[in-house]
Amino acid sequence: MKVELELRDGTGTTQRELRSLHRWLNDSRAEHGATAEPVTGTPRPGEMGTGVELILASVSTGAALLQLVFAVDAWVKARRPRSQVVIHLHGVTAEEAASLGRAAPGVTVVRAEEAAGDAREDAGPAREEPRSPAAEAPTAQAPRDGDATRAGDDGPAGPA
């Protein structure tokens, strides 16, 4: 499972804190089992290089994910960073993300899919893609008045 760890402070002074978090996660790897690597950005024109933008972690089980979130929360409590720590989780349900967020109140836990949706909303209305006539054709027949079941409903007995 892919996990992105981001620090936000609005001023761009998160480099030291990201490096500290990365060291913390590597030092506590025996507890959570996650592989954590810093991700650097693309240098802007005139720059020799960039710093760390986020930490990308990979876990293989739900228990490892929980331990990773606890490790990040412990770092927040121990270091008291000025930045807000945001954990972007890929491949989890909204309920799982909310549960992890309640378990680790020092961090913000979001589903990566929801964060991507928020970014699309911030970018303005999406362009509607052209649709083919086949895509507009109905795939199931609508029920007629008096029918006892809805389209796709197999009735009280369920599928045979």
ChimeraX attribute file (.defattr): number of C-alpha atoms within 10 A of each C-alpha:
attribute: neighborCount
match mode: 1-to-1
recipient: residues
	/A:1	15
	/A:2	17
	/A:3	23
	/A:4	19
	/A:5	24
	/A:6	19
	/A:7	23
	/A:8	14
	/A:9	12
	/A:10	9
	/A:11	7
	/A:12	10
	/A:13	13
	/A:14	22
	/A:15	15
	/A:16	12
	/A:17	19
	/A:18	23
	/A:19	16
	/A:20	15
	/A:21	24
	/A:22	21
	/A:23	14
	/A:24	15
	/A:25	24
	/A:26	17
	/A:27	10
	/A:28	16
	/A:29	17
	/A:30	9
	/A:31	14
	/A:32	20
	/A:33	20
	/A:34	24
	/A:35	17
	/A:36	21
	/A:37	17
	/A:38	17
	/A:39	14
	/A:40	13
	/A:41	11
	/A:42	12
	/A:43	11
	/A:44	9
	/A:45	7
	/A:46	6
	/A:47	8
	/A:48	8
	/A:49	11
	/A:50	13
	/A:51	16
	/A:52	17
	/A:53	18
	/A:54	22
	/A:55	22
	/A:56	19
	/A:57	21
	/A:58	17
	/A:59	19
	/A:60	12
	/A:61	13
	/A:62	12
	/A:63	12
	/A:64	18
	/A:65	22
	/A:66	16
	/A:67	19
	/A:68	25
	/A:69	24
	/A:70	20
	/A:71	20
	/A:72	23
	/A:73	20
	/A:74	16
	/A:75	18
	/A:76	21
	/A:77	13
	/A:78	9
	/A:79	12
	/A:80	12
	/A:81	18
	/A:82	13
	/A:83	18
	/A:84	17
	/A:85	22
	/A:86	18
	/A:87	24
	/A:88	22
	/A:89	24
	/A:90	16
	/A:91	13
	/A:92	17
	/A:93	13
	/A:94	14
	/A:95	10
	/A:96	16
	/A:97	21
	/A:98	16
	/A:99	13
	/A:100	20
	/A:101	18
	/A:102	13
	/A:103	15
	/A:104	19
	/A:105	13
	/A:106	20
	/A:107	24
	/A:108	20
	/A:109	23
	/A:110	21
	/A:111	21
	/A:112	19
	/A:113	16
	/A:114	14
	/A:115	13
	/A:116	12
	/A:117	12
	/A:118	11
	/A:119	11
	/A:120	12
	/A:121	11
	/A:122	9
	/A:123	9
	/A:124	8
	/A:125	8
	/A:126	8
	/A:127	6
	/A:128	6
	/A:129	6
	/A:130	6
	/A:131	8
	/A:132	8
	/A:133	7
	/A:134	8
	/A:135	8
	/A:136	8
	/A:137	8
	/A:138	8
	/A:139	8
	/A:140	8
	/A:141	9
	/A:142	11
	/A:143	12
	/A:144	10
	/A:145	6
	/A:146	6
	/A:147	9
	/A:148	10
	/A:149	12
	/A:150	12
	/A:151	12
	/A:152	10
	/A:153	10
	/A:154	11
	/A:155	10
	/A:156	7
	/A:157	6
	/A:158	7
	/A:159	7
	/A:160	4
